[in-house]
Amino acid sequence: FIRHLRAVQLKSPAKAPCFEECDSDEDGTRLKHRPLSFDEIDEERDPERIDDKDVLCVELAGLTHDLGHGPFSHMFEEYMNHSRSQERADGQKRKPFCHEEMSAKLLDQLLRVNNIDIAKYTPRLNRKDIEFVKILMTGLADNARWQEDKWGRPESKRYLLEIVANKRNGLDVDKFDYFCRDSLSMHGNIPAHVPVMRIIGSSRIIPAKSTIGYQEKTAHDILKVFQFRTTMHTEAYQHHTTKVVERMVQDALAAAEDQFSIEGAGGRFIKLKDCDTDLEAYAKLGDWILNAIESCPTQHSEAARILKRIRTRKFYKCVGDPVRLLTSSSRGTIEKEIKAQILDDDDGGGTWQNDVAVVITSIHYGGKEKINGRTSYVNPVKKITFFNPKREETLYEGYEITQAAYRNILSPLLIPRSWSETTVFVHSRSEESEDAIAEAFLKWSKQLELNNESEPASTFRNGHTPSKRRRLEQSLSGQTGQAIQYSQNTLELTPTSRKPYRSKG
């Protein structure tokens, strides 16, 4: 099942027979039971009463909400958006690609192409219900307008949108499902410390806010869900080696995109980066595109060479120490700045510009809010509505946990120092350019530190394995004439003539 985890399957190849792709039926069958559990729990507590149509709509949304994922899941979405972030010849920027919107389009396509009349199978469903399924799949921002005429339901049922794709606070069954699935794939067991069914069992509808509320006593359990999210992103989804592999796959797709086409509607051939404009072409995409590129090395020489490096584990080399950003910046912007630094440093730098490969990991707990027009990451528990069954008024109105109440409900030992971390890794595509890129990256990062825009990344995130530490010690010792020793998890220069020493601690 590791093959379900994007480029993780290329970093950690599966050793047992498994599915070639993440099949939507298989995913959806598991997922559909959890929304049903929510509905059964809440049915007696909902003043509007959840009817059979609501239950069926939520099940359909659970089955189809990820139809729009391309090959390798979110990695393909990143590739599409990076490709279209460049301006067109007419100076217009393309709309960002969103797999959730593509899922809604593909649902319409499935019904239309296969002549499926929903009312034939379930007489009570109509076109408004299909529109409601689509908004259940894509989610709705907390401040977005409710369209009762379009979705056929009063706004008092807005809480149904928090089951599959929760845009209000991020606590939904999609997370519950892939946490269990991916933990089983990576670690061999389901995370017992994340009590999913206890959380669901403590839920009820809060009528005054039309939201799903949870008993106050589960605040710690809910925080565990978001803590486990950061763990999975750190160890799997955004592990630095996984991100390098993803970058290499994206480079291979970019190198092949002008020659590699998919047959779409009417026999037209659509380029890979434009395949979302043709639903028939997009529906044909799969992990097989990498095998197709590798099978035609003469036609896709550069792309095939990159993919061969992945198969033989000759990944791009990380140069320098990673940097933690304190301000937001894009991959493209950072690459341009480092390339400009290379040109300034060396006459031969022009030949090394294209060897710069920037990888950014952005890991957070999932709690977001806008402050002065900028997105900030906060404690996700702040966004959850709670109730206390011993206080009857909270059953109708609910409440959010204030900052002052955290100490009584959540131990300070469990609250992290920061709710997000954005780290920049710079890699070289060739050995010849490593020194030039490393020097440019160092100067770039020092300038950011002077401007208070960055700080050195933690030793946990900098990838210093024991062997890398030994090489670093030897390199720095040769350059400075000073011995190196590790103390308190930090790298220190010690003015002594002794050989490099690494403490056992």
Legacy VTK file of the C-alpha trace (Angstrom):
# vtk DataFile Version 3.0
C-alpha trace
ASCII
DATASET POLYDATA
POINTS 505 float
0.000 0.000 0.000
3.023 2.312 0.035
2.219 2.891 -3.649
-0.737 4.968 -2.445
1.613 7.551 -0.910
2.547 9.812 -3.828
6.308 9.835 -4.443
6.929 8.004 -1.152
6.618 4.836 -3.222
9.698 5.928 -5.200
11.641 6.817 -2.042
10.619 3.588 -0.279
9.678 1.046 -2.987
6.969 -1.404 -1.949
8.265 -4.937 -1.476
4.931 -6.744 -1.704
2.456 -6.985 -4.605
0.041 -4.086 -4.517
-2.227 -1.962 -6.654
-0.650 0.051 -9.455
-2.673 3.129 -8.618
-4.779 4.499 -5.814
-8.180 3.273 -6.954
-11.038 5.608 -6.137
-13.506 2.790 -5.490
-11.190 1.201 -2.973
-10.521 4.498 -1.215
-14.121 5.593 -1.338
-15.565 2.331 -0.031
-13.599 2.769 3.181
-14.385 6.447 3.429
-18.103 6.193 2.827
-18.718 4.348 6.103
-17.314 7.142 8.250
-19.665 9.864 6.996
-22.468 7.373 7.586
-21.297 6.993 11.181
-21.429 10.765 11.614
-24.952 10.849 10.226
-26.209 8.021 12.414
-24.741 9.638 15.529
-26.162 13.048 14.775
-29.532 12.067 13.349
-31.368 12.237 16.659
-29.657 15.484 17.686
-30.313 17.517 14.540
-33.336 19.841 14.709
-33.714 19.698 10.914
-33.234 15.914 11.023
-30.857 14.345 8.513
-32.887 12.469 5.919
-31.946 9.605 3.598
-31.067 12.024 0.789
-28.509 13.755 2.984
-26.935 10.452 3.960
-26.706 9.323 0.325
-25.240 12.662 -0.790
-22.528 12.469 1.864
-21.739 8.891 0.838
-21.448 9.910 -2.824
-19.164 12.797 -1.877
-16.974 10.410 0.119
-16.745 8.041 -2.856
-15.930 10.675 -5.455
-14.172 13.553 -3.667
-10.688 12.489 -4.860
-11.526 11.575 -8.455
-9.637 14.675 -9.578
-6.233 13.601 -8.275
-3.690 13.115 -11.031
-0.730 10.708 -10.981
1.126 10.725 -7.671
-1.613 12.702 -5.977
-0.684 16.230 -4.809
2.670 16.120 -6.580
0.938 16.327 -9.953
-1.109 19.264 -8.702
2.133 21.042 -7.760
3.556 20.294 -11.209
0.484 21.698 -12.933
0.466 24.876 -10.862
4.200 25.467 -11.263
3.839 25.094 -15.033
0.968 27.552 -15.228
2.493 30.037 -12.791
4.450 31.318 -15.783
2.664 33.987 -17.771
1.189 33.129 -21.132
2.243 34.898 -24.296
-0.753 37.210 -23.953
0.389 38.235 -20.487
-2.483 36.463 -18.687
-1.906 34.033 -15.845
-3.766 30.748 -15.845
-6.143 29.824 -13.061
-4.510 27.528 -10.464
-5.329 23.848 -10.820
-7.390 22.358 -7.991
-8.005 18.614 -7.756
-11.236 19.148 -5.813
-12.739 21.226 -8.621
-11.564 18.585 -11.082
-13.351 15.930 -8.992
-16.628 17.828 -9.406
-16.099 18.104 -13.173
-15.312 14.403 -13.489
-18.467 13.506 -11.540
-20.524 15.428 -14.087
-18.549 13.724 -16.859
-19.247 10.260 -15.431
-22.978 10.895 -15.239
-23.135 12.412 -18.718
-20.937 9.952 -20.652
-22.522 6.896 -19.072
-26.074 8.290 -19.356
-26.670 7.779 -15.637
-30.004 9.070 -14.435
-29.656 9.399 -10.679
-33.425 9.493 -10.213
-33.659 6.068 -11.875
-31.610 4.511 -9.082
-32.847 6.695 -6.240
-36.134 8.407 -7.113
-35.802 11.062 -4.430
-32.510 12.481 -5.805
-32.505 15.286 -8.366
-30.078 17.706 -10.010
-29.933 19.920 -6.916
-28.709 16.952 -4.933
-25.868 16.389 -7.408
-24.894 20.038 -7.020
-24.948 19.505 -3.271
-22.679 16.457 -3.628
-20.215 18.639 -5.553
-20.100 21.300 -2.848
-19.664 18.544 -0.247
-16.616 17.423 -2.247
-15.013 20.830 -2.696
-16.024 22.365 0.625
-17.172 25.912 1.308
-15.317 28.713 3.037
-16.760 29.733 6.388
-17.682 33.207 5.125
-18.984 32.085 1.716
-22.639 32.631 0.839
-25.027 29.712 1.157
-27.033 28.990 -2.032
-30.242 27.332 -0.920
-31.875 27.438 -4.365
-28.889 25.679 -5.945
-28.306 23.010 -3.312
-31.888 22.412 -2.225
-31.228 22.703 1.508
-31.558 25.427 4.147
-28.419 26.966 5.647
-29.219 25.205 8.914
-27.687 22.122 7.248
-24.383 23.861 6.533
-22.703 21.530 9.018
-22.980 18.700 6.457
-20.150 20.401 4.579
-17.844 19.683 7.531
-17.984 15.910 7.109
-15.973 15.199 3.934
-14.091 18.451 3.165
-14.146 20.698 6.219
-13.025 24.220 5.262
-14.060 25.614 8.642
-11.551 23.849 10.890
-10.072 20.935 8.924
-11.441 18.139 11.117
-13.119 15.759 8.670
-13.378 12.076 7.822
-11.002 12.480 4.886
-8.208 13.066 7.422
-9.404 10.241 9.651
-9.344 7.899 6.653
-5.947 8.679 5.175
-4.267 8.873 8.594
-5.345 5.312 9.316
-4.590 4.096 5.792
-1.171 5.715 5.497
-0.086 4.840 9.021
-0.917 1.227 8.231
1.109 1.503 5.009
4.154 3.148 6.581
4.229 1.757 10.125
2.214 -1.436 9.893
-0.498 -0.352 12.315
-3.325 2.118 12.783
-2.464 4.943 15.225
-4.114 3.821 18.463
-3.277 7.123 20.141
-5.630 8.974 17.779
-9.109 7.927 19.040
-11.114 8.616 15.899
-14.327 6.878 16.946
-14.253 8.547 20.380
-14.070 11.937 18.670
-16.941 11.078 16.323
-18.958 9.636 19.195
-18.618 12.890 21.142
-20.001 15.029 18.325
-23.360 16.741 17.980
-24.922 19.513 15.911
-24.662 23.013 17.372
-27.855 24.624 15.972
-26.971 28.254 16.685
-23.830 28.010 14.543
-24.886 25.221 12.190
-21.625 23.423 12.890
-20.468 20.119 14.321
-19.408 20.484 17.943
-17.404 18.183 20.197
-17.361 17.571 23.916
-14.799 19.704 25.677
-13.101 16.621 27.116
-12.014 15.573 23.597
-9.944 18.752 23.021
-6.755 16.839 23.779
-7.787 14.008 21.438
-8.502 16.484 18.646
-5.091 18.091 19.147
-3.614 14.592 18.769
-5.211 14.365 15.312
-3.434 17.518 14.180
-0.197 16.483 15.879
-0.335 13.211 13.970
-0.849 15.257 10.810
2.486 16.998 11.346
4.130 13.652 12.123
2.960 12.109 8.847
4.012 15.173 6.873
7.441 15.141 8.524
8.068 11.399 8.208
6.319 10.658 4.913
4.456 13.235 2.837
7.105 15.964 3.105
10.147 13.997 4.197
13.071 15.804 2.573
13.976 12.769 0.415
10.355 12.407 -0.695
10.336 16.078 -1.716
13.553 15.631 -3.725
12.052 12.659 -5.552
8.900 14.659 -6.245
11.003 17.495 -7.631
12.835 15.086 -9.922
9.558 13.600 -11.178
8.245 17.126 -11.813
11.438 17.941 -13.722
10.987 14.797 -15.815
7.379 15.704 -16.606
8.425 19.253 -17.514
11.166 17.918 -19.805
8.697 15.625 -21.594
5.605 17.848 -21.641
6.140 19.292 -25.133
6.519 15.861 -26.763
4.235 13.811 -24.519
0.541 14.075 -25.384
-2.672 12.380 -24.282
-5.534 11.653 -26.684
-8.619 13.577 -25.677
-12.123 14.161 -26.993
-12.538 14.068 -30.764
-9.100 12.472 -31.249
-7.262 15.671 -30.299
-3.901 15.253 -28.594
-3.434 17.350 -25.456
-0.098 18.272 -23.924
0.485 16.987 -20.414
0.407 20.422 -18.776
-2.893 21.246 -20.550
-4.671 17.928 -20.002
-7.024 19.428 -17.415
-8.685 21.321 -20.281
-9.952 17.997 -21.685
-11.704 15.693 -19.229
-11.376 12.658 -21.492
-7.614 13.131 -21.657
-7.315 13.828 -17.946
-9.247 10.681 -17.039
-6.616 8.595 -18.869
-3.737 9.846 -16.723
-2.060 7.433 -14.343
1.305 6.421 -12.911
1.876 4.675 -16.233
3.059 7.946 -17.782
6.488 7.477 -16.160
6.817 4.013 -17.703
5.760 5.458 -21.068
8.439 8.151 -20.869
11.121 5.629 -19.881
10.130 3.291 -22.716
10.940 5.995 -25.312
14.401 7.240 -24.220
15.254 8.599 -27.660
12.121 10.755 -27.796
12.293 11.852 -24.163
16.035 11.660 -23.508
16.294 14.228 -20.694
13.137 13.039 -18.939
14.212 9.393 -19.215
17.651 10.269 -17.804
16.077 11.906 -14.743
13.763 8.949 -14.145
16.710 6.563 -14.424
18.469 8.549 -11.702
15.421 8.021 -9.485
15.372 4.267 -10.161
19.085 4.030 -9.326
18.688 6.381 -6.315
21.055 9.013 -7.654
18.985 11.876 -6.294
19.811 15.556 -6.568
22.511 16.440 -4.033
21.529 18.691 -1.128
24.024 21.554 -0.722
24.455 23.622 2.399
22.254 23.581 5.469
18.488 24.085 5.145
17.000 27.420 6.140
13.749 28.075 7.982
11.801 30.922 6.394
10.159 33.515 8.607
8.392 35.155 5.654
6.493 33.634 2.750
8.229 33.069 -0.586
7.708 30.806 -3.584
9.999 28.180 -5.030
10.338 30.108 -8.269
11.295 33.353 -6.495
13.983 31.653 -4.405
15.454 29.907 -7.452
15.686 33.206 -9.340
17.453 34.892 -6.428
19.998 32.077 -6.024
20.623 31.935 -9.788
21.266 35.674 -9.785
23.734 35.181 -6.919
25.587 32.505 -8.927
25.953 34.894 -11.864
27.369 37.567 -9.571
29.854 35.187 -7.950
31.485 33.403 -10.848
32.145 33.951 -14.545
31.225 30.351 -15.234
28.080 30.557 -13.172
25.931 30.991 -16.245
26.441 27.322 -17.063
25.337 26.287 -13.569
22.154 28.305 -13.227
19.954 25.514 -14.492
21.390 23.088 -11.929
19.655 24.877 -9.046
16.719 22.900 -7.641
14.883 24.391 -4.674
12.668 22.226 -2.481
10.361 23.785 0.110
8.652 21.875 2.889
5.749 23.630 4.577
4.471 21.732 7.606
1.777 23.060 9.893
-0.977 21.867 12.210
-3.769 22.883 9.842
-5.140 25.892 11.714
-5.188 29.007 9.513
-6.475 32.521 9.904
-6.079 35.802 8.047
-4.241 38.572 9.922
-3.797 41.876 8.077
-4.417 40.111 4.782
-1.733 37.471 5.404
-2.240 33.821 6.291
-1.007 32.857 9.745
-0.951 29.392 11.275
-2.510 29.014 14.711
-3.588 26.350 17.140
-6.233 24.384 15.169
-8.197 23.709 18.353
-9.086 27.421 18.336
-11.248 26.775 15.276
-13.229 23.911 16.852
-16.624 24.444 18.489
-17.100 22.630 21.799
-19.942 21.940 24.201
-20.268 20.672 27.745
-23.206 18.291 28.345
-23.387 19.524 31.942
-24.098 23.058 30.723
-27.354 22.921 28.779
-26.927 26.307 27.059
-23.746 25.075 25.328
-25.699 22.298 23.596
-27.410 24.949 21.491
-24.788 27.703 21.244
-21.440 25.932 21.696
-18.241 27.839 22.363
-14.582 28.124 21.336
-11.788 27.522 23.804
-10.138 30.842 24.644
-6.416 31.307 25.031
-6.867 31.703 28.783
-8.703 28.372 29.017
-5.985 26.394 27.234
-4.016 25.880 30.435
-7.013 24.234 32.132
-7.893 22.004 29.183
-4.615 21.440 27.310
-1.387 20.948 29.188
1.393 23.395 28.165
3.578 20.312 27.708
1.439 19.352 24.714
1.421 22.740 23.000
4.293 23.318 20.534
6.408 26.454 20.402
5.346 27.062 16.807
2.347 25.944 14.762
4.139 25.922 11.399
7.550 25.501 9.833
8.648 26.351 6.300
12.080 25.012 5.373
14.127 25.609 2.221
16.456 22.933 0.880
18.665 23.714 -2.116
19.907 20.909 -4.355
22.301 20.618 -7.253
21.397 18.626 -10.333
25.074 17.871 -11.094
28.274 17.347 -9.122
30.173 20.044 -11.037
27.935 22.835 -9.802
27.660 21.824 -6.141
30.286 24.243 -4.810
29.001 27.237 -6.767
25.392 26.599 -5.741
26.359 25.967 -2.106
28.261 29.267 -1.956
25.387 31.187 -3.564
22.861 29.557 -1.219
24.995 30.457 1.801
25.212 34.126 0.766
21.483 34.219 0.012
20.590 32.705 3.394
22.948 35.045 5.271
21.273 38.022 3.635
17.874 36.743 4.735
19.151 36.326 8.291
20.385 39.927 8.300
16.906 41.026 7.209
15.297 38.839 9.905
13.540 36.829 7.193
15.034 33.437 8.071
16.893 31.410 10.661
18.877 28.152 10.585
16.647 25.098 10.501
16.582 22.748 13.472
19.082 19.902 13.529
16.131 17.497 13.367
15.177 18.871 9.942
18.649 19.427 8.487
19.219 15.820 7.499
22.582 15.465 9.265
22.898 11.701 9.422
25.980 10.291 11.215
27.823 9.787 7.922
26.963 13.309 6.761
28.142 14.688 10.084
31.518 12.944 9.692
31.963 14.383 6.204
30.992 17.827 7.489
33.466 17.563 10.352
36.289 16.572 8.019
35.442 19.314 5.526
35.253 22.099 8.106
38.343 20.858 9.950
40.346 21.021 6.749
39.149 24.552 5.984
39.570 26.101 9.450
42.300 24.087 11.123
39.955 23.733 14.103
38.417 20.601 15.485
34.671 20.125 15.323
32.502 18.652 18.020
28.771 18.196 18.473
27.395 19.427 21.749
23.783 19.917 22.756
22.772 18.986 19.183
24.681 21.963 17.764
27.783 22.186 15.615
30.622 23.995 17.388
34.190 24.966 16.425
36.676 24.169 19.175
40.113 25.886 19.007
42.219 22.797 19.601
44.664 20.693 17.663
42.889 17.455 18.562
41.229 15.359 15.931
37.551 15.991 15.208
35.495 14.646 18.085
31.802 13.874 18.273
30.347 13.504 21.738
28.295 10.432 22.530
25.413 12.707 23.499
LINES 1 506
505 0 1 2 3 4 5 6 7 8 9 10 11 12 13 14 15 16 17 18 19 20 21 22 23 24 25 26 27 28 29 30 31 32 33 34 35 36 37 38 39 40 41 42 43 44 45 46 47 48 49 50 51 52 53 54 55 56 57 58 59 60 61 62 63 64 65 66 67 68 69 70 71 72 73 74 75 76 77 78 79 80 81 82 83 84 85 86 87 88 89 90 91 92 93 94 95 96 97 98 99 100 101 102 103 104 105 106 107 108 109 110 111 112 113 114 115 116 117 118 119 120 121 122 123 124 125 126 127 128 129 130 131 132 133 134 135 136 137 138 139 140 141 142 143 144 145 146 147 148 149 150 151 152 153 154 155 156 157 158 159 160 161 162 163 164 165 166 167 168 169 170 171 172 173 174 175 176 177 178 179 180 181 182 183 184 185 186 187 188 189 190 191 192 193 194 195 196 197 198 199 200 201 202 203 204 205 206 207 208 209 210 211 212 213 214 215 216 217 218 219 220 221 222 223 224 225 226 227 228 229 230 231 232 233 234 235 236 237 238 239 240 241 242 243 244 245 246 247 248 249 250 251 252 253 254 255 256 257 258 259 260 261 262 263 264 265 266 267 268 269 270 271 272 273 274 275 276 277 278 279 280 281 282 283 284 285 286 287 288 289 290 291 292 293 294 295 296 297 298 299 300 301 302 303 304 305 306 307 308 309 310 311 312 313 314 315 316 317 318 319 320 321 322 323 324 325 326 327 328 329 330 331 332 333 334 335 336 337 338 339 340 341 342 343 344 345 346 347 348 349 350 351 352 353 354 355 356 357 358 359 360 361 362 363 364 365 366 367 368 369 370 371 372 373 374 375 376 377 378 379 380 381 382 383 384 385 386 387 388 389 390 391 392 393 394 395 396 397 398 399 400 401 402 403 404 405 406 407 408 409 410 411 412 413 414 415 416 417 418 419 420 421 422 423 424 425 426 427 428 429 430 431 432 433 434 435 436 437 438 439 440 441 442 443 444 445 446 447 448 449 450 451 452 453 454 455 456 457 458 459 460 461 462 463 464 465 466 467 468 469 470 471 472 473 474 475 476 477 478 479 480 481 482 483 484 485 486 487 488 489 490 491 492 493 494 495 496 497 498 499 500 501 502 503 504
